[in-house]
Amino acid sequence: MYKPIEIADRIYSVGCRDWDIRDFHGYSTYEGTTYNAFLILGEKNILIDTVKEKFADEFLSNISKIIDPKKIDIVISNHTEMDHSGAIPRLMQVIGEEKPLYCSKMGAKNLKSHFNRDFNFKVVGSGDELKIGDRTFSFLETRMLHWPDSMFTYLVEDAILFSSDAFGQHYSGDKFFDDEIGDEIIPHARKYYANILLHFSPRVQALLKDVAKMNLKINMICPDHGILWRENPSKIIEAYDKWSRQEPANKVVVIFDSMWDSTTKMARSITSGIESEDVAVRLMNTRKWHRSDIMTEIIEAGAIAVGSPTLNNGIFPVIADVMTYIKGLRPQNKIAAAFGSYGWSGEAVKILNNEFSEMKLDIIDEGIKVQYVPDEDDLNKCFDLGVKIAKTLKQKLSGGKDGQ
Amino acid sequence: MEKYECVCGYVYDPADGDPDNGVEPGTSFTDLPGEWVCPICGASQDNFKKLD
């Protein structure tokens, strides 16, 4: 149960908290999440977004604590993904099927497809406004941030940006606002960016430029997940600017898996080599770390080294999982190197290099493959590879600085 | 020349091309390089439909 909170004059947060969820379509959510929705009272009562279908009753009960749900006049759907639209059919059934449902063109298409039915759609696009009494709702399409239907709704008089999934975090705790939780929320926001938005970074850059040009006053940003940004909304906007620029940092992530600890030994030697050059390093065993946590480390790194044994003439399945995931999220401006132990054929390093190449990463070494167990000589070569990665990264970073 | 719409809603207009990705204005959809993908969502060309 979620006690509705008045976040501004006659504006309530009425969503639901999902304390239990730990796997959000393959993204680890150790602290659950929230499905935020907002009720705005006025000459007409307006609801922005809903919750996951299974929380529909709880959601209606939350709204009932403020007004009779039947008194909702208009629904705005900023984002049609099921965690925000799942309760729409139930909601419409309660408030009246004829009530208008505002969404983007792609939003209408998606909702029809999700629920195999029609609604009283009012399709809006960027620049369109809905004026009701003393309130003005201005719409901004944010296509592919992170779905084709995504849009923002800006409440002009209160200067509140309802930002759908952008600026969100999977966090369900006892805090509701940025000023209550402080910087503790930033790693959650970074994880959300890394796993949900990274591949659309060029779109994020374009959006931030557009928003800057519009010179919007923003008192509060209300995303569809996690805490609301009211004390300092510019903090998360600046963080998005930083993350979406994908500038390399002085850190290497070494990602590996192993069958008989041979690739582990190689990974440790590479890590030592990186450390010897005073570059930060994170060693991540893919069977100990969730893919979404690995991704969160990668966005703050300038290089990755990936190690895989060769199994059945291919890369190790867990490494394939992580590589598929990383590739889809399109990290840019990274140095890359591969390594791995093998028994007889040893294809893994070549396969990893091909993947790096398709990902347009900067492969700085042909990689190291070692048959069976690495000896001292092999481990020295791995150490040297670590040194090479660190030195190349430092060179790249200092070059970047000169250019600024 | 004909316009094509991607599954994400992006419309390729040959009059504009896609200069950010090396496609000159005036390039018809069928003349796009094989590796060209939707600049918005990354979908391949077979995800586009001709607009009426």
Interface residues (C-beta under 8 A of the other chain):
Chain A: K105 M106 R143 M144 P148 H199 R203
Chain B: V7 C8 G9 Y10 I40 C41 G42
